[in-house]
Amino acid sequence: MIRFGDSNARILKAVDELDYFDTQSADLSRELTPLQAWNAIMEDPQPLLRLAFKVRDAVSSRFGVKRIGGFSGEASQSVDVGQYLDFFLVEFSDADSLVLTERDRHLDVMTCISTKGPTVSITSSVLVHNWFGHAYMIPVGIAHRWIVRGMLRRLRLKMQ
């Protein structure tokens, strides 16, 4: 895990060594901690995400990928390294960043929610290990950018 540029975000490796990278930000009307941002985003997950996770689990489980079920909407008041937030393992947490990972034999996924003043960023980095990981990332890579954009838009509206 390395720091990305001059931000508070963390990524798996240098950007040019990643198979997938996306970072998006939203300026809010007030400051949030990374965990507060996670809770606000996850308290009412986007409606299509539930369906997307069902499709993902149905297809991926045929290739030995564990089912993840999606997001529960449950808030956490605190978080520690080694704890799970839904299917994500907390690998790092401080006042400015929350690093969540999901690793399996097909790919390593790291999502970092970071803050700098009233700006919240979601940075995702992926390393692919095999052909299934590459195939998986074709639709997921496209959808992920739209999903995160929608999450940040909803967070911005919620914080007005």
ZALUMKE-476013 format. One record per residue (C-alpha): chain; residue in three letters; x, y, z. Coordinates in nm, 3 decimals. Each point is the difference from the previous one (the first is absolute). Layout:
N
PT  fiti  zakol       c1       c2       c3
PT     A    ALA        X        Y        Z
...
# end
This chain:
160
PT  fiti  zakol       c1       c2       c3
PT     A    MET    0.000    0.000    0.000
PT     A    ILE    0.133    0.341   -0.096
PT     A    ARG   -0.124    0.357    0.026
PT     A    PHE   -0.140    0.142   -0.323
PT     A    GLY    0.158    0.332   -0.095
PT     A    ASP   -0.042    0.277    0.255
PT     A    SER   -0.343   -0.123    0.107
PT     A    ASN   -0.098   -0.207    0.302
PT     A    ALA   -0.099   -0.290   -0.227
PT     A    ARG    0.178   -0.334   -0.001
PT     A    ILE    0.030   -0.238   -0.295
PT     A    LEU    0.138   -0.351   -0.050
PT     A    LYS    0.302    0.099   -0.213
PT     A    ALA    0.117    0.281   -0.225
PT     A    VAL   -0.274    0.097   -0.248
PT     A    ASP    0.196   -0.128   -0.301
PT     A    GLU    0.023   -0.345    0.165
PT     A    LEU   -0.377   -0.030    0.055
PT     A    ASP   -0.249   -0.180   -0.221
PT     A    TYR   -0.278    0.240    0.101
PT     A    PHE    0.006    0.342    0.165
PT     A    ASP   -0.271    0.256    0.067
PT     A    THR   -0.017    0.299    0.230
PT     A    GLN   -0.295    0.235    0.037
PT     A    SER   -0.072    0.279    0.245
PT     A    ALA   -0.285    0.211    0.129
PT     A    ASP    0.013    0.333    0.180
PT     A    LEU   -0.247    0.000    0.288
PT     A    SER   -0.148    0.281    0.205
PT     A    ARG    0.172   -0.130    0.314
PT     A    GLU    0.284   -0.227    0.104
PT     A    LEU   -0.054   -0.371    0.065
PT     A    THR    0.233   -0.272    0.119
PT     A    PRO    0.055   -0.285   -0.245
PT     A    LEU   -0.218   -0.228    0.216
PT     A    GLN   -0.277    0.260    0.014
PT     A    ALA    0.015    0.023   -0.380
PT     A    TRP   -0.018   -0.382   -0.030
PT     A    ASN   -0.299   -0.011    0.235
PT     A    ALA   -0.181    0.280   -0.183
PT     A    ILE    0.055   -0.164   -0.338
PT     A    MET   -0.092   -0.350    0.118
PT     A    GLU   -0.306    0.086    0.212
PT     A    ASP   -0.213   -0.010   -0.313
PT     A    PRO    0.190   -0.187   -0.275
PT     A    GLN   -0.094    0.079   -0.358
PT     A    PRO   -0.300   -0.213   -0.102
PT     A    LEU    0.168   -0.163   -0.300
PT     A    LEU    0.297   -0.113    0.210
PT     A    ARG   -0.205   -0.274    0.164
PT     A    LEU   -0.082   -0.146   -0.343
PT     A    ALA    0.358    0.048   -0.120
PT     A    PHE    0.134   -0.197    0.298
PT     A    LYS   -0.250   -0.281   -0.055
PT     A    VAL    0.111   -0.031   -0.363
PT     A    ARG    0.367    0.025    0.102
PT     A    ASP   -0.039   -0.273    0.262
PT     A    ALA   -0.196   -0.231   -0.232
PT     A    VAL    0.259    0.023   -0.279
PT     A    SER    0.319    0.023    0.204
PT     A    SER   -0.082   -0.284    0.239
PT     A    ARG    0.012   -0.239   -0.298
PT     A    PHE    0.369    0.087   -0.028
PT     A    GLY    0.085   -0.052    0.365
PT     A    VAL   -0.043    0.359    0.113
PT     A    LYS   -0.168    0.035    0.337
PT     A    ARG   -0.338    0.168    0.017
PT     A    ILE    0.011    0.344    0.156
PT     A    GLY   -0.369    0.088    0.012
PT     A    GLY    0.039    0.375   -0.026
PT     A    PHE   -0.032    0.277    0.253
PT     A    SER   -0.203   -0.040    0.321
PT     A    GLY   -0.063    0.369    0.072
PT     A    GLU    0.115   -0.051    0.361
PT     A    ALA    0.195    0.291    0.150
PT     A    SER    0.319   -0.044    0.202
PT     A    GLN    0.084    0.244    0.277
PT     A    SER    0.367   -0.095   -0.002
PT     A    VAL    0.227   -0.220   -0.206
PT     A    ASP    0.318   -0.194    0.065
PT     A    VAL    0.251   -0.163   -0.232
PT     A    GLY   -0.104   -0.363   -0.052
PT     A    GLN   -0.371    0.076    0.034
PT     A    TYR   -0.241   -0.045   -0.290
PT     A    LEU   -0.231    0.264   -0.140
PT     A    ASP   -0.241   -0.219   -0.193
PT     A    PHE    0.228   -0.213   -0.222
PT     A    PHE    0.298    0.237    0.017
PT     A    LEU    0.291   -0.060    0.238
PT     A    VAL    0.123    0.317    0.172
PT     A    GLU    0.375    0.010   -0.070
PT     A    PHE    0.071    0.354    0.114
PT     A    SER   -0.186    0.276    0.179
PT     A    ASP    0.099    0.342    0.126
PT     A    ALA   -0.162    0.344    0.024
PT     A    ASP    0.033    0.058   -0.376
PT     A    SER   -0.034   -0.338   -0.169
PT     A    LEU   -0.182   -0.329    0.021
PT     A    VAL    0.152   -0.281   -0.207
PT     A    LEU   -0.226   -0.292   -0.086
PT     A    THR    0.108   -0.312   -0.191
PT     A    GLU   -0.136   -0.317   -0.149
PT     A    ARG    0.263   -0.246   -0.117
PT     A    ASP   -0.040   -0.339   -0.165
PT     A    ARG    0.183   -0.217   -0.251
PT     A    HIS   -0.139    0.202   -0.292
PT     A    LEU    0.071    0.356    0.109
PT     A    ASP    0.086    0.237    0.282
PT     A    VAL   -0.234    0.296    0.043
PT     A    MET    0.078    0.301    0.216
PT     A    THR   -0.247    0.282    0.057
PT     A    CYS    0.114    0.300    0.199
PT     A    ILE   -0.237    0.262    0.132
PT     A    SER    0.207    0.305    0.082
PT     A    THR   -0.070    0.352    0.115
PT     A    LYS    0.177    0.332   -0.024
PT     A    GLY   -0.205    0.279    0.154
PT     A    PRO   -0.353   -0.019   -0.143
PT     A    THR    0.113   -0.214   -0.297
PT     A    VAL   -0.074   -0.373    0.000
PT     A    SER    0.177   -0.225   -0.250
PT     A    ILE   -0.057   -0.362   -0.093
PT     A    THR    0.306   -0.159   -0.154
PT     A    SER   -0.004   -0.356   -0.132
PT     A    SER    0.294   -0.206   -0.115
PT     A    VAL    0.003   -0.357   -0.131
PT     A    LEU    0.265   -0.259   -0.075
PT     A    VAL   -0.118   -0.290   -0.216
PT     A    HIS    0.148   -0.349    0.046
PT     A    ASN   -0.150   -0.207   -0.284
PT     A    TRP   -0.226   -0.012   -0.307
PT     A    PHE   -0.319   -0.006    0.208
PT     A    GLY    0.110    0.315    0.182
PT     A    HIS    0.057    0.173   -0.333
PT     A    ALA   -0.340   -0.114   -0.133
PT     A    TYR   -0.170    0.105    0.325
PT     A    MET    0.152    0.349   -0.016
PT     A    ILE   -0.135    0.075   -0.349
PT     A    PRO   -0.360    0.064    0.112
PT     A    VAL    0.091    0.088    0.360
PT     A    GLY    0.254    0.262   -0.106
PT     A    ILE   -0.261    0.178   -0.209
PT     A    ALA   -0.279   -0.027    0.257
PT     A    HIS    0.223    0.095    0.292
PT     A    ARG    0.061    0.354   -0.125
PT     A    TRP   -0.375    0.061   -0.038
PT     A    ILE   -0.078   -0.153    0.339
PT     A    VAL    0.258    0.210    0.185
PT     A    ARG   -0.110    0.315   -0.185
PT     A    GLY   -0.357   -0.071    0.115
PT     A    MET    0.109   -0.067    0.358
PT     A    LEU    0.187    0.328    0.018
PT     A    ARG   -0.288    0.193   -0.158
PT     A    ARG   -0.242   -0.146    0.257
PT     A    LEU    0.244    0.080    0.282
PT     A    ARG    0.033    0.361   -0.119
PT     A    LEU   -0.380    0.039   -0.007
PT     A    LYS   -0.036   -0.159    0.343
PT     A    MET    0.255    0.238    0.153
PT     A    GLN   -0.164    0.321   -0.132
# end
